[in-house]
Amino acid sequence: MSDLQEIVSEIVDAMRAREDRGEVATYIPELARVDPGAFGIAVIDREGNVAVGGDADTPFSIQSISKVFTLTLALGKVGDRLWSRVGREPSGSPFNSIVQLEREQGLPRNPFINAGALAVTDVIVSGHQPREALGEILRFMQFLGQDGAIAIDQAVAASEQRTGFRNRALANYMKSFDRLDNAVDFVLGVYFHHCAIAMSCRQLATAGRFLAHLGRNPETGLSVVQPDRARRINALMLTCGHYDGSGEFAFRVGLPGKSGVGGGILAIAPGKASIAVWSPGLDPSGNSHLGRIALEELTRRLGWSIFGM
C-alpha cells in the first residue's frame, strides 16, 4: 500500500507541475468557473486500501460519468431489452452529435453519448414522476459511494437547463422517431440533474468498486450486478467511454474508463482497483487532459493495463 501511495503522490506532483492543462468547459457556464489548476486522484484496491492525492476530497460535477450508473440502473430494470433502445458500438463522433441520429433514424449508437444517455434516462423515468426517478438515481449513487451526503449541484443543473439547446434538439429528434416513451421535458430534467451530481474522487472511486470486482463490492460483500453484466459495462466503457477519444484512451491507458466534461474520469482495473481522477482542463474530445496522462502513468508504473505489461 505504501508503494501505491508513493506512486500516487509522485503523479500528483508531476501533474501539478505541468503547464499543459487543457481547456475548461465553457458551454456550461457553471463549469467555466472551476479552477483549472485543480487535480485530484483516488485509488481503492481490492483490500479496500485507499491511496489519494491532491484535491481528492473536493466535490466536482461528474457530468457524463453518471451515465455508467444510469446504465447499470436501466439494465437492472429491463435487462437486455435495453439494447433495442440503444446500440453498443463506438460512435466516432462528438458526444453531442446529431448527424448519426439522422442517419440511423433516432437510434443512438451507444449509452455513453448524450443521445444514448437520454434513451437510458427515459427507461428509468418510465412509470415514475421525474422527481422519483431522480431520487432513485441519487440514492443509488449514495449507496455505491457509501456517503449519504452525495448531492446534486443545483447551480450546475440550472446552468445546463438554461443552455442545453443541443440536448433538447437530440431529445426532440429522438421523440420524432418514437425513441422516447416519456415527455421530452421530463427526460431532459432528470438527465440534466443526474449529470450535475457532485462527487469527490474518493467517493467516485468507491462507487465504481463493483465494476472492478465482477459486480460485487469486495469490502461489503454486496452484489450490485451479476459478473457478466459488470464485464459488459466495462467493455462499453473501454470502447465508448471517451467518445471519439475512446481509441486513444484505450491505446494509452489500457483500462475501461468513463469521462465527464467536468474533468473527471472513472477508470477500472479489473480485479485490482477502482480509480477516479479529476482535472478540469479538457482535450479537444472533451476528456480530461491531465486525467488521461495521470492514468497512463499510473497503469504504466503498476502494470495494470488489461492488455498486459
C-alpha positions as CSV (number, residue, x, y, z in Angstrom):
1,M,0.0,0.0,0.0
2,S,2.8,2.4,0.8
3,D,4.2,1.9,-2.7
4,L,0.8,2.7,-4.2
5,Q,0.5,5.9,-2.1
6,E,4.0,6.9,-3.1
7,I,3.3,6.4,-6.8
8,V,0.0,8.4,-6.4
9,S,1.8,11.2,-4.6
10,E,4.5,11.4,-7.3
11,I,1.9,11.5,-10.0
12,V,0.1,14.4,-8.3
13,D,3.4,16.3,-8.0
14,A,4.1,15.7,-11.7
15,M,0.6,16.8,-12.8
16,R,0.7,20.0,-10.7
17,A,3.9,21.0,-12.3
18,R,2.6,20.7,-15.9
19,E,1.5,23.8,-17.8
20,D,-0.4,22.0,-20.5
21,R,-3.7,21.7,-18.6
22,G,-6.3,21.7,-21.4
23,E,-9.4,24.0,-21.6
24,V,-12.1,24.1,-19.0
25,A,-15.6,23.5,-20.5
26,T,-17.3,26.8,-21.1
27,Y,-20.5,25.9,-22.8
28,I,-22.0,25.1,-19.4
29,P,-21.4,28.4,-17.6
30,E,-21.0,27.0,-14.1
31,L,-18.2,24.7,-15.2
32,A,-16.3,27.7,-16.6
33,R,-15.9,28.9,-13.0
34,V,-13.9,25.8,-11.9
35,D,-10.2,26.3,-11.0
36,P,-8.2,24.9,-13.9
37,G,-5.3,24.2,-11.5
38,A,-7.3,21.6,-9.5
39,F,-6.1,18.0,-9.6
40,G,-7.2,15.0,-7.6
41,I,-6.8,11.3,-7.7
42,A,-8.1,8.3,-5.6
43,V,-7.3,4.6,-6.0
44,I,-9.0,1.9,-4.0
45,D,-7.6,-1.6,-4.3
46,R,-9.3,-5.0,-3.7
47,E,-8.5,-5.0,0.0
48,G,-10.1,-1.5,0.5
49,N,-6.8,0.3,0.8
50,V,-7.2,3.9,-0.3
51,A,-4.4,6.0,-1.9
52,V,-5.3,9.6,-2.5
53,G,-3.6,12.8,-3.6
54,G,-4.2,16.4,-4.4
55,D,-7.8,17.5,-4.4
56,A,-9.2,14.0,-3.9
57,D,-11.9,15.2,-1.5
58,T,-13.1,18.2,-3.4
59,P,-16.6,17.6,-5.0
60,F,-16.9,18.2,-8.7
61,S,-19.6,17.8,-11.3
62,I,-19.4,14.2,-12.5
63,Q,-21.3,15.0,-15.7
64,S,-21.3,12.1,-18.1
65,I,-19.7,9.7,-15.6
66,S,-23.2,9.4,-14.2
67,K,-24.1,7.5,-17.4
68,V,-22.2,4.5,-16.1
69,F,-24.6,4.3,-13.2
70,T,-27.8,5.1,-15.0
71,L,-26.9,2.4,-17.5
72,T,-26.5,0.0,-14.6
73,L,-29.9,1.0,-13.2
74,A,-31.6,0.7,-16.6
75,L,-30.2,-2.8,-17.2
76,G,-31.5,-3.7,-13.8
77,K,-34.9,-2.6,-14.8
78,V,-35.3,-4.0,-18.3
79,G,-32.3,-6.3,-18.8
80,D,-31.2,-6.9,-22.4
81,R,-34.3,-5.3,-23.7
82,L,-32.4,-2.1,-23.3
83,W,-30.4,-2.9,-26.4
84,S,-33.5,-2.4,-28.6
85,R,-33.4,1.2,-27.5
86,V,-29.7,2.0,-27.8
87,G,-26.7,0.4,-29.5
88,R,-23.4,-0.9,-28.3
89,E,-21.0,0.5,-30.9
90,P,-18.5,3.4,-30.7
91,S,-19.8,6.5,-32.3
92,G,-16.6,8.0,-33.8
93,S,-18.5,11.3,-33.5
94,P,-18.6,14.1,-30.9
95,F,-20.7,13.2,-27.8
96,N,-23.4,15.7,-28.7
97,S,-23.6,15.0,-32.5
98,I,-27.0,14.8,-34.2
99,V,-25.6,13.6,-37.5
100,Q,-25.6,10.0,-36.6
101,L,-29.1,10.1,-35.2
102,E,-30.4,11.3,-38.6
103,R,-28.6,8.5,-40.5
104,E,-29.8,5.9,-38.0
105,Q,-33.4,7.0,-37.5
106,G,-33.1,8.3,-34.0
107,L,-31.4,5.1,-32.6
108,P,-28.4,6.2,-30.5
109,R,-25.1,4.4,-31.2
110,N,-24.2,3.7,-27.5
111,P,-25.4,4.6,-24.0
112,F,-22.5,7.0,-23.3
113,I,-23.1,9.6,-26.0
114,N,-25.7,12.2,-25.0
115,A,-28.4,10.7,-27.2
116,G,-27.8,7.2,-25.8
117,A,-27.9,8.5,-22.2
118,L,-31.2,10.2,-22.9
119,A,-32.6,6.9,-24.1
120,V,-31.3,5.2,-20.9
121,T,-32.8,8.0,-18.7
122,D,-36.1,7.6,-20.5
123,V,-36.1,3.9,-19.3
124,I,-35.5,5.0,-15.7
125,V,-38.2,7.7,-15.9
126,S,-40.9,5.3,-17.2
127,G,-43.5,4.6,-14.5
128,H,-42.2,7.4,-12.3
129,Q,-42.6,11.1,-11.8
130,P,-39.3,12.8,-12.7
131,R,-38.6,13.7,-9.1
132,E,-39.0,10.0,-8.1
133,A,-36.7,8.8,-10.9
134,L,-34.0,11.4,-10.0
135,G,-34.3,10.3,-6.3
136,E,-33.7,6.7,-7.3
137,I,-30.6,7.7,-9.2
138,L,-29.2,9.8,-6.4
139,R,-29.9,7.1,-3.8
140,F,-28.1,4.6,-5.9
141,M,-25.1,6.9,-6.1
142,Q,-25.2,7.5,-2.3
143,F,-25.4,3.7,-1.8
144,L,-22.5,2.9,-4.1
145,G,-20.4,5.8,-2.8
146,Q,-21.2,4.9,0.8
147,D,-22.0,8.5,1.6
148,G,-25.4,9.9,2.1
149,A,-24.1,13.4,1.6
150,I,-23.6,13.0,-2.1
151,A,-25.9,15.5,-3.8
152,I,-26.8,17.3,-6.9
153,D,-25.1,20.7,-7.6
154,Q,-28.3,22.7,-8.3
155,A,-26.4,25.6,-9.8
156,V,-24.8,23.3,-12.4
157,A,-28.2,21.7,-13.1
158,A,-29.8,25.1,-13.6
159,S,-27.0,26.2,-15.8
160,E,-27.4,23.1,-18.0
161,Q,-31.1,23.6,-18.2
162,R,-30.6,27.2,-19.4
163,T,-28.0,26.3,-22.0
164,G,-28.8,22.7,-23.1
165,F,-30.1,23.5,-26.5
166,R,-28.2,20.7,-28.3
167,N,-29.5,18.1,-25.8
168,R,-33.0,19.5,-26.3
169,A,-32.6,19.1,-30.1
170,L,-31.3,15.5,-29.6
171,A,-34.3,14.6,-27.4
172,N,-36.8,16.1,-29.7
173,Y,-35.3,14.4,-32.7
174,M,-35.4,11.0,-30.9
175,K,-39.0,11.7,-29.9
176,S,-39.9,12.3,-33.6
177,F,-38.9,8.7,-34.3
178,D,-40.8,7.4,-31.2
179,R,-37.5,6.6,-29.5
180,L,-38.5,8.2,-26.2
181,D,-41.6,7.0,-24.3
182,N,-41.9,9.9,-21.9
183,A,-42.3,13.6,-22.3
184,V,-39.2,15.3,-23.6
185,D,-39.1,17.8,-20.7
186,F,-39.3,15.0,-18.1
187,V,-36.4,13.1,-19.6
188,L,-34.3,16.2,-20.0
189,G,-34.9,17.4,-16.5
190,V,-33.8,14.1,-15.0
191,Y,-30.8,13.9,-17.4
192,F,-29.6,17.4,-16.6
193,H,-29.8,16.8,-12.9
194,H,-28.1,13.4,-12.8
195,C,-25.2,14.8,-14.8
196,A,-25.0,17.6,-12.2
197,I,-24.3,15.2,-9.3
198,A,-21.2,16.3,-7.4
199,M,-18.7,13.8,-6.1
200,S,-15.1,13.7,-4.9
201,C,-12.5,11.4,-6.4
202,R,-12.7,9.3,-3.2
203,Q,-16.5,9.0,-3.4
204,L,-16.4,8.2,-7.2
205,A,-13.7,5.6,-6.8
206,T,-15.8,4.0,-4.0
207,A,-18.9,4.0,-6.2
208,G,-17.0,2.2,-9.0
209,R,-15.7,-0.6,-7.0
210,F,-18.3,-3.1,-8.0
211,L,-17.1,-2.8,-11.6
212,A,-13.6,-3.8,-10.7
213,H,-14.7,-6.9,-8.9
214,L,-17.2,-8.7,-11.0
215,G,-20.2,-6.7,-9.8
216,R,-19.6,-7.0,-6.1
217,N,-18.1,-4.6,-3.6
218,P,-15.3,-6.9,-2.1
219,E,-15.3,-4.9,1.2
220,T,-19.0,-5.1,2.0
221,G,-19.7,-8.3,0.1
222,L,-22.8,-6.7,-1.5
223,S,-23.6,-7.7,-5.1
224,V,-24.7,-4.8,-7.3
225,V,-24.9,-6.7,-10.7
226,Q,-24.1,-10.1,-12.0
227,P,-20.5,-10.8,-13.1
228,D,-21.4,-10.9,-16.8
229,R,-23.2,-7.6,-16.6
230,A,-20.2,-6.0,-14.9
231,R,-18.0,-7.3,-17.7
232,R,-20.2,-5.9,-20.4
233,I,-20.4,-2.4,-18.7
234,N,-16.6,-2.4,-18.6
235,A,-16.5,-3.4,-22.2
236,L,-18.7,-0.4,-23.2
237,M,-16.5,1.9,-21.0
238,L,-13.4,0.7,-22.9
239,T,-14.9,1.1,-26.4
240,C,-17.2,4.1,-25.9
241,G,-16.4,5.8,-22.6
242,H,-14.3,8.6,-24.0
243,Y,-16.5,9.4,-27.1
244,D,-14.3,9.9,-30.2
245,G,-11.2,9.8,-28.0
246,S,-12.0,6.2,-26.8
247,G,-9.5,4.6,-29.0
248,E,-6.7,6.9,-27.9
249,F,-7.6,6.3,-24.2
250,A,-7.5,2.5,-24.7
251,F,-4.2,2.8,-26.6
252,R,-2.5,4.9,-23.9
253,V,-4.2,3.8,-20.7
254,G,-5.5,0.4,-21.4
255,L,-8.3,0.4,-18.9
256,P,-12.1,0.7,-19.1
257,G,-13.0,4.3,-18.3
258,K,-15.7,6.9,-18.4
259,S,-15.0,10.7,-18.6
260,G,-17.1,13.7,-18.0
261,V,-16.8,17.3,-19.2
262,G,-16.4,18.3,-15.5
263,G,-12.9,16.9,-15.8
264,G,-13.4,13.6,-14.0
265,I,-12.5,10.1,-15.2
266,L,-13.6,6.9,-13.5
267,A,-11.2,4.1,-14.6
268,I,-11.5,0.4,-13.7
269,A,-8.5,-2.0,-13.3
270,P,-10.5,-5.3,-13.3
271,G,-9.7,-7.5,-10.3
272,K,-7.3,-4.8,-8.9
273,A,-8.7,-1.3,-8.3
274,S,-11.2,1.4,-8.9
275,I,-9.6,4.8,-9.8
276,A,-11.0,8.3,-10.0
277,V,-9.1,11.3,-11.3
278,W,-10.1,14.9,-11.7
279,S,-8.5,17.7,-13.6
280,P,-11.0,20.3,-15.2
281,G,-9.0,21.1,-18.3
282,L,-10.2,19.1,-21.3
283,D,-8.7,17.9,-24.6
284,P,-10.4,18.6,-27.9
285,S,-12.6,15.4,-27.5
286,G,-14.0,16.7,-24.2
287,N,-11.9,14.4,-21.9
288,S,-9.7,15.4,-19.0
289,H,-6.2,16.2,-20.5
290,L,-4.2,15.7,-17.3
291,G,-6.5,13.0,-16.1
292,R,-5.7,10.8,-19.1
293,I,-1.9,11.5,-18.7
294,A,-2.0,10.6,-15.0
295,L,-3.9,7.4,-15.6
296,E,-1.4,6.4,-18.4
297,E,1.4,6.9,-15.9
298,L,-0.4,5.0,-13.2
299,T,-1.1,2.0,-15.3
300,R,2.5,2.0,-16.7
301,R,4.1,2.0,-13.3
302,L,1.7,-0.6,-11.8
303,G,1.4,-2.8,-14.9
304,W,-2.4,-2.5,-14.7
305,S,-3.3,-2.3,-18.4
306,I,-5.7,-5.0,-19.4
307,F,-3.5,-5.7,-22.4
308,G,-0.6,-6.8,-20.2
309,M,2.7,-5.2,-19.2
